[in-house]
Amino acid sequence: MTDQSFAQLVDAANDILAHPRRETTFTGKNGSLQAAPRFEVYHSAPSLCSFKVRAVLFERGIPFRSHDMNIMPIRGGTPENYRPEYVRMRLRGAPNARLVDGYTGVSAVTTEGFDPCVVPTLVDREKQAVVVDSVRICEYLDGEWSEGESLMPAALADAVRAQVERVDRAPHVAALYGAHPDGDNRPAGLRTNIKDVHAKKIAAVEAMMAEAGHDVELQAAYRAKIVKESSADKFVYDGDSMRNAHQAMDEHVGELEAQLESCGGPWVLGEAYTLADIMWTNSIYRLQWLGMGRFWEQGSSRSRVREYAARAFSRPSFRRAVVNWPAAYGPSPHVKEFRGPLALLKFIWQMQRRQPI
């Protein structure tokens, strides 16, 4: 790829995303930026995988240009991550990848295949690289940034990767999109807004297929996306599948309790705060927001997870990347920051500011 073709690819994706309140440049820890940042991040406020990448960026103090994308088919609109310009750029980060061909409630690329129509995506302007998959992006950013403490110390690298993989293979997506058949504790707003979402996604993809014309690569990407969303629609309404997903999440939290007991430190691998902690923090915060805090909260024997959550949720980088990021989470009775009428009004205002001008 020539310099010009790389720039054209990225600029074409950027042209469809221009929005003064969702396009922001963050300067990093030193507060100064002499030129355009090396890294551009394509993510979305409420995306769990985007949370992880944003947390790494803020924890390491890495300057970046933020492209905060609308990824849901709201009021018949097309998710920005389905647009041909974005998908073409994202495909460049996974040449010859096995495209996603089903749905298990998990988002791990290593087991599920590559979804060309999701976030996050990273662009490294300096190395002319497109990096996909949140796990790869987090490792890439940590490895490329030399200032400060690494989130993957050499002595712990294998242990960090083992924990990251453990979190990556938990069925977070199923827990968000599907209800437990014996009782749905998810926030009311989520239950309302998520209804029939897979059919709406498929309709939006089909519209993009018509726009893609005879572009073979794009057509294959969109067909894979339709297969995934069709499978997801069946999965989240299957009682046994959702019971199994919830059981898996309970066991997932049990694994964290056991890990904290074995390491004996304040963090997942002992004294050092690592990429494993970023992954676990986002995992259990999402579960708490969904109403699954019962897996470790008062009344549960998992006291180490309770204590860990209090430490991890107060981490400044996590607060900035997730809790305080506009429209990252909607109202939920299960989390103090998103509880009550003021939280609802704040969320509505934030969502309105995200819409096209």
C-alpha positions as CSV (number, residue, x, y, z in Angstrom):
1,M,0.0,0.0,0.0
2,T,1.3,3.4,-0.9
3,D,1.3,6.4,1.5
4,Q,-1.3,8.0,-0.6
5,S,-3.7,5.0,-0.7
6,F,-3.4,4.6,3.1
7,A,-4.2,8.2,3.7
8,Q,-7.1,8.1,1.2
9,L,-8.6,5.1,2.9
10,V,-8.5,6.7,6.4
11,D,-9.6,10.1,5.2
12,A,-12.6,8.5,3.4
13,A,-13.6,6.9,6.7
14,N,-13.1,10.2,8.6
15,D,-15.2,12.2,6.1
16,I,-18.4,10.3,7.0
17,L,-17.8,10.8,10.7
18,A,-17.3,14.5,11.1
19,H,-19.3,15.6,14.1
20,P,-18.0,18.5,16.3
21,R,-19.2,16.8,19.5
22,R,-18.0,13.3,18.8
23,E,-14.6,14.1,17.1
24,T,-12.1,15.0,19.8
25,T,-8.3,15.1,20.2
26,F,-6.9,14.1,23.6
27,T,-3.5,15.4,24.4
28,G,-2.2,12.7,26.8
29,K,-0.6,13.1,30.2
30,N,1.8,16.0,29.4
31,G,-1.1,18.1,28.1
32,S,0.6,19.3,25.0
33,L,0.3,18.2,21.4
34,Q,2.7,19.6,18.8
35,A,1.1,17.9,15.7
36,A,-1.8,15.7,14.8
37,P,-1.8,12.6,17.0
38,R,-0.2,9.4,15.8
39,F,-3.2,7.3,16.8
40,E,-6.8,7.6,15.7
41,V,-9.4,5.5,17.5
42,Y,-12.7,4.5,16.0
43,H,-15.0,3.4,18.9
44,S,-18.4,4.0,20.4
45,A,-19.5,5.4,23.8
46,P,-21.5,2.3,24.9
47,S,-19.3,-0.4,23.4
48,L,-17.6,-2.7,26.0
49,C,-14.7,-3.4,23.7
50,S,-14.3,0.4,23.2
51,F,-14.2,0.8,27.0
52,K,-11.1,-1.4,27.2
53,V,-9.3,0.6,24.5
54,R,-10.2,4.0,26.0
55,A,-9.0,2.8,29.4
56,V,-5.6,1.8,28.1
57,L,-5.3,5.1,26.3
58,F,-6.0,7.1,29.5
59,E,-4.1,4.8,31.8
60,R,-1.0,5.2,29.6
61,G,-1.6,8.8,28.8
62,I,-1.5,8.3,25.1
63,P,-2.5,11.2,22.8
64,F,-5.2,10.2,20.3
65,R,-7.9,11.4,18.0
66,S,-11.3,10.1,19.1
67,H,-14.0,9.1,16.6
68,D,-17.0,8.3,18.8
69,M,-19.4,6.5,16.4
70,N,-23.1,5.8,16.5
71,I,-23.4,2.1,16.2
72,M,-27.1,1.4,16.8
73,P,-29.9,1.7,14.2
74,I,-31.6,4.5,15.9
75,R,-34.9,5.8,14.4
76,G,-34.1,4.0,11.1
77,G,-30.6,5.5,10.8
78,T,-27.6,3.6,9.5
79,P,-25.0,2.7,12.1
80,E,-21.8,4.5,11.2
81,N,-19.8,1.3,11.6
82,Y,-21.8,-0.3,8.7
83,R,-20.8,2.5,6.2
84,P,-18.7,1.2,3.3
85,E,-15.9,3.7,3.9
86,Y,-15.4,2.5,7.5
87,V,-15.7,-1.2,6.6
88,R,-13.1,-0.9,3.8
89,M,-10.7,0.6,6.3
90,R,-11.4,-2.0,9.0
91,L,-11.0,-4.9,6.5
92,R,-7.5,-3.6,5.8
93,G,-6.6,-4.5,9.4
94,A,-7.5,-8.2,8.9
95,P,-6.5,-9.4,5.4
96,N,-7.6,-12.9,4.8
97,A,-9.3,-13.2,8.2
98,R,-12.0,-15.8,8.8
99,L,-15.2,-13.8,8.8
100,V,-17.7,-14.3,11.6
101,D,-20.1,-17.1,10.7
102,G,-22.4,-17.5,13.7
103,Y,-23.1,-16.4,17.3
104,T,-22.4,-17.8,20.7
105,G,-22.9,-14.7,22.8
106,V,-19.1,-14.0,22.9
107,S,-17.2,-11.3,20.9
108,A,-13.7,-12.9,20.9
109,V,-12.3,-12.7,17.4
110,T,-10.1,-15.8,18.2
111,T,-13.1,-18.0,18.5
112,E,-16.0,-16.2,16.7
113,G,-14.2,-14.9,13.7
114,F,-13.7,-11.4,12.4
115,D,-16.7,-9.0,12.3
116,P,-15.9,-6.3,9.8
117,C,-18.8,-4.0,10.9
118,V,-18.0,-3.4,14.6
119,V,-15.8,-1.2,16.8
120,P,-13.1,-0.5,17.9
121,T,-10.5,0.0,15.2
122,L,-7.2,1.7,15.6
123,V,-5.2,3.6,13.0
124,D,-1.5,4.2,13.5
125,R,-0.6,7.1,11.2
126,E,3.1,6.8,11.8
127,K,3.3,3.1,10.8
128,Q,0.4,3.2,8.3
129,A,-1.3,0.4,10.1
130,V,-4.9,-0.5,10.8
131,V,-5.3,-2.6,13.9
132,V,-8.5,-4.5,14.7
133,D,-9.8,-6.5,17.7
134,S,-9.8,-4.8,21.1
135,V,-7.3,-7.2,22.6
136,R,-4.8,-6.7,19.8
137,I,-5.4,-2.9,19.9
138,C,-4.7,-2.7,23.7
139,E,-1.5,-4.8,23.4
140,Y,-0.4,-2.8,20.4
141,L,-0.9,0.6,22.1
142,D,0.8,-0.6,25.2
143,G,3.8,-1.9,23.2
144,E,4.1,1.1,21.0
145,W,4.0,3.7,23.8
146,S,7.3,4.0,25.6
147,E,6.4,6.6,28.3
148,G,5.3,5.4,31.7
149,E,4.8,1.9,33.1
150,S,3.7,-0.8,30.7
151,L,0.5,-2.6,31.3
152,M,2.2,-5.8,30.2
153,P,5.4,-6.1,32.3
154,A,7.7,-8.7,30.7
155,A,7.7,-10.9,33.8
156,L,3.9,-11.0,33.8
157,A,3.2,-11.0,30.0
158,D,2.0,-14.6,29.8
159,A,-0.1,-14.3,32.9
160,V,-1.6,-11.1,31.6
161,R,-2.5,-12.7,28.3
162,A,-4.2,-15.7,30.1
163,Q,-6.4,-13.3,32.1
164,V,-7.2,-11.2,29.1
165,E,-8.3,-14.3,27.1
166,R,-10.4,-15.4,30.0
167,V,-12.3,-12.2,30.0
168,D,-12.5,-12.0,26.2
169,R,-14.3,-15.4,26.1
170,A,-17.0,-14.7,28.5
171,P,-20.5,-14.2,27.0
172,H,-20.8,-10.4,27.6
173,V,-22.7,-9.8,24.4
174,A,-25.4,-12.4,25.2
175,A,-25.8,-10.8,28.7
176,L,-26.4,-7.4,27.2
177,Y,-28.8,-8.4,24.3
178,G,-30.7,-11.3,25.9
179,A,-32.8,-11.8,29.0
180,H,-32.6,-14.6,31.5
181,P,-35.9,-16.5,30.9
182,D,-36.7,-16.6,34.6
183,G,-36.3,-12.9,35.2
184,D,-34.9,-9.9,33.4
185,N,-32.9,-7.5,35.7
186,R,-31.5,-5.4,32.9
187,P,-32.3,-1.7,33.0
188,A,-35.7,-0.8,31.7
189,G,-34.4,1.6,29.0
190,L,-32.1,-1.1,27.7
191,R,-34.9,-3.7,27.5
192,T,-37.0,-1.2,25.5
193,N,-34.3,0.0,23.1
194,I,-32.8,-3.4,22.4
195,K,-36.1,-4.9,21.3
196,D,-36.0,-6.3,17.7
197,V,-32.5,-4.8,17.3
198,H,-31.1,-7.7,15.4
199,A,-33.8,-7.3,12.7
200,K,-33.1,-3.6,12.5
201,K,-29.3,-4.3,12.1
202,I,-30.0,-6.7,9.3
203,A,-32.2,-4.2,7.5
204,A,-29.4,-1.6,7.8
205,V,-26.8,-4.0,6.5
206,E,-29.0,-4.9,3.5
207,A,-29.2,-1.2,2.7
208,M,-25.4,-0.9,2.7
209,M,-25.2,-4.0,0.5
210,A,-27.2,-2.2,-2.1
211,E,-24.9,0.8,-1.8
212,A,-21.8,-1.4,-2.1
213,G,-22.7,-2.5,-5.6
214,H,-20.2,-5.0,-7.1
215,D,-17.5,-4.6,-4.5
216,V,-16.8,-8.3,-3.8
217,E,-15.0,-7.7,-0.5
218,L,-17.7,-5.5,0.9
219,Q,-20.5,-7.8,-0.1
220,A,-18.7,-10.7,1.6
221,A,-18.3,-8.6,4.8
222,Y,-22.0,-7.7,4.8
223,R,-23.1,-11.3,4.2
224,A,-21.1,-12.4,7.2
225,K,-22.6,-9.7,9.3
226,I,-26.1,-10.8,8.4
227,V,-25.3,-14.4,9.3
228,K,-24.1,-13.3,12.7
229,E,-27.1,-11.0,13.4
230,S,-29.5,-13.7,12.3
231,S,-27.9,-16.2,14.6
232,A,-27.9,-13.7,17.4
233,D,-31.6,-13.1,17.0
234,K,-32.2,-16.8,17.6
235,F,-29.7,-17.2,20.4
236,V,-31.0,-14.4,22.7
237,Y,-34.6,-15.7,22.6
238,D,-33.6,-19.3,23.4
239,G,-34.1,-20.0,27.1
240,D,-31.5,-22.7,27.4
241,S,-28.9,-20.6,25.6
242,M,-29.5,-17.6,27.9
243,R,-29.5,-19.7,31.1
244,N,-26.2,-21.1,30.1
245,A,-24.9,-17.6,29.3
246,H,-25.9,-16.4,32.8
247,Q,-24.4,-19.4,34.4
248,A,-21.2,-18.8,32.5
249,M,-21.1,-15.2,33.8
250,D,-21.5,-16.4,37.4
251,E,-18.7,-18.8,36.9
252,H,-16.7,-16.0,35.3
253,V,-16.9,-13.9,38.5
254,G,-16.0,-17.0,40.5
255,E,-12.8,-17.3,38.5
256,L,-11.9,-13.7,39.4
257,E,-12.5,-14.5,43.1
258,A,-10.2,-17.5,42.9
259,Q,-7.6,-15.5,41.0
260,L,-7.6,-12.7,43.6
261,E,-7.3,-15.3,46.4
262,S,-4.3,-17.0,44.7
263,C,-2.4,-13.8,43.9
264,G,-2.9,-12.1,47.3
265,G,-2.5,-8.6,46.0
266,P,-4.8,-5.7,45.4
267,W,-4.8,-6.4,41.6
268,V,-5.5,-9.5,39.5
269,L,-1.8,-10.4,39.3
270,G,-0.6,-9.0,42.6
271,E,0.9,-5.6,43.2
272,A,1.1,-4.4,39.6
273,Y,-2.0,-2.8,37.8
274,T,-2.0,-4.5,34.4
275,L,-4.0,-5.0,31.2
276,A,-5.7,-7.9,33.0
277,D,-7.2,-5.4,35.5
278,I,-8.5,-3.2,32.7
279,M,-10.3,-6.1,31.2
280,W,-11.7,-7.5,34.5
281,T,-12.8,-4.0,35.6
282,N,-14.9,-3.4,32.5
283,S,-16.3,-6.9,32.7
284,I,-17.7,-6.7,36.2
285,Y,-18.8,-3.1,35.9
286,R,-20.9,-4.1,32.8
287,L,-22.4,-7.0,34.9
288,Q,-23.2,-4.6,37.7
289,W,-24.9,-2.2,35.4
290,L,-26.9,-5.1,33.9
291,G,-28.1,-6.2,37.4
292,M,-25.8,-9.1,37.9
293,G,-23.9,-7.6,40.8
294,R,-25.5,-10.3,42.9
295,F,-22.6,-12.6,41.8
296,W,-20.4,-10.8,44.2
297,E,-22.2,-8.1,46.2
298,Q,-23.4,-8.2,49.8
299,G,-24.8,-11.7,50.6
300,S,-22.3,-13.4,48.3
301,S,-19.2,-15.2,49.6
302,R,-17.0,-13.4,47.0
303,S,-15.7,-10.7,49.3
304,R,-12.5,-10.4,47.3
305,V,-14.4,-9.4,44.2
306,R,-16.4,-6.8,46.2
307,E,-13.2,-5.2,47.5
308,Y,-11.5,-5.4,44.1
309,A,-14.5,-3.7,42.4
310,A,-14.4,-0.8,44.9
311,R,-10.7,-0.2,44.0
312,A,-11.0,-0.8,40.3
313,F,-14.1,1.3,39.7
314,S,-12.4,4.3,41.4
315,R,-9.3,4.2,39.1
316,P,-9.0,7.6,37.4
317,S,-8.4,6.1,33.9
318,F,-11.5,3.9,34.3
319,R,-13.6,6.8,35.5
320,R,-12.5,9.0,32.5
321,A,-12.9,6.2,29.9
322,V,-16.2,4.7,31.0
323,V,-18.1,6.2,34.0
324,N,-17.7,9.8,32.9
325,W,-17.6,9.3,29.1
326,P,-20.7,10.9,27.6
327,A,-23.5,8.4,26.9
328,A,-21.3,5.4,27.8
329,Y,-24.0,4.0,30.0
330,G,-27.7,4.8,30.3
331,P,-29.8,4.8,33.5
332,S,-29.6,1.7,35.7
333,P,-31.0,1.2,39.2
334,H,-28.0,-1.1,39.9
335,V,-25.2,1.5,39.7
336,K,-25.2,4.7,41.8
337,E,-23.8,6.9,39.1
338,F,-26.6,6.0,36.7
339,R,-29.6,5.9,39.1
340,G,-32.5,8.2,39.4
341,P,-34.3,10.9,37.3
342,L,-31.2,13.2,37.0
343,A,-29.3,10.3,35.5
344,L,-32.0,9.9,32.9
345,L,-32.1,13.6,32.0
346,K,-28.4,13.7,31.7
347,F,-28.4,10.6,29.4
348,I,-31.1,12.0,27.2
349,W,-29.2,15.3,26.8
350,Q,-26.0,13.4,26.0
351,M,-27.7,11.3,23.4
352,Q,-29.3,14.3,21.7
353,R,-25.8,15.9,21.4
354,R,-24.6,12.8,19.6
355,Q,-27.2,13.0,16.8
356,P,-26.4,14.4,13.3
357,I,-26.4,18.2,13.2
